[in-house]
């Protein structure tokens, strides 16, 4: 699943996935990516998405992993991934 455009649609989709037995939807991995003012190359938490709300809504789902995408330039990828990990761990969800 790749959804970065708006929290409300994403939360609606998470609700449908939570009830996947009825809908047939399967989603073991959520692809997380943040953005701000159309800019890419950000760590999760550097943009405008409400990750605390999104990840709290995702918590009851049968997820196996989160896949972080930064869109950063080659020289920045590892640092952006490190910052994303720190941010996500600090949310304590």
N, C-alpha and C positions, 0 to 999 in steps of 0.2 A: 504494500500500500504506500503510495506517495502522495501526501497531501500537505501542502505548505500554504495554501491560499487563504483559508479562513478557518478559525476555530469552530464556528457553529456547524458548518458542513461536516467537519472532521468529527466532532462530537456526535453528530447524528449517525455517521457511519460507524463509529465505535459502538453505539447503542445497538445497531443492527447486527454487528459482529458478535456482540455479547449474547445475542439470542440466535446464534448461528444454527442451532438445531432446526429452528423453524424456517430460516431463510436459506440454508445451504451454503452460507458464506464461510470460508476458511481463511484465516489470516494469522499464520504463526509468527510473522515478523512485521514490525512497524518501521518504516523508513522515516527517520527524523531529519529535518533540515530547517534551518532558520533563515529569515531574511528581514531586511529593513530597507525601506525606501527603494525597493527594486535592486538592492545590492546583494551580491552573492559572495561566497568565500568567508562566511561567518561561522564561528563556533556556535553550537546550540547554546542559547542563552544570551547571545549578543544581538539578537533580532527582536522582533515585536510579538512573536507568538507566546501565548500563555501556557508554557510547558507544564506548570504545576497542575493546572486544570486538565490539560490533555492527558498527561500521564496518570493522574488520579482516575480519570475516566477509563483508561486502558488497563488499570490494575486488575480488575476482575476477569479480564480476557485470558484465554489459554495461549498466551504469547510465549515464544521460546527466546526471542531476542529482539533488540532494537538495532537497526542499521543506521549509523550516523553518516550523513553526507554533508560535507562542508562546501564543496564547489571551489575550494581554495586552490591557489596556484601550487604547483608541485613543491616548491620550497617551503610552503606554509602548512601543508596538509597535516603533518604529524603534530605540530603545535596546536592547530585548530581542533584536532581530534582529542588531544590532551585536555584542552580547555573545556571541550564538550563533556568529556568524562567527569572532570571535576565538578562542573555545573550540575550534571545529572545526579551525581552521587550526593551533592549538597542539598538537593531537593528532599532527600530522605523520605521517599514515597514507598 
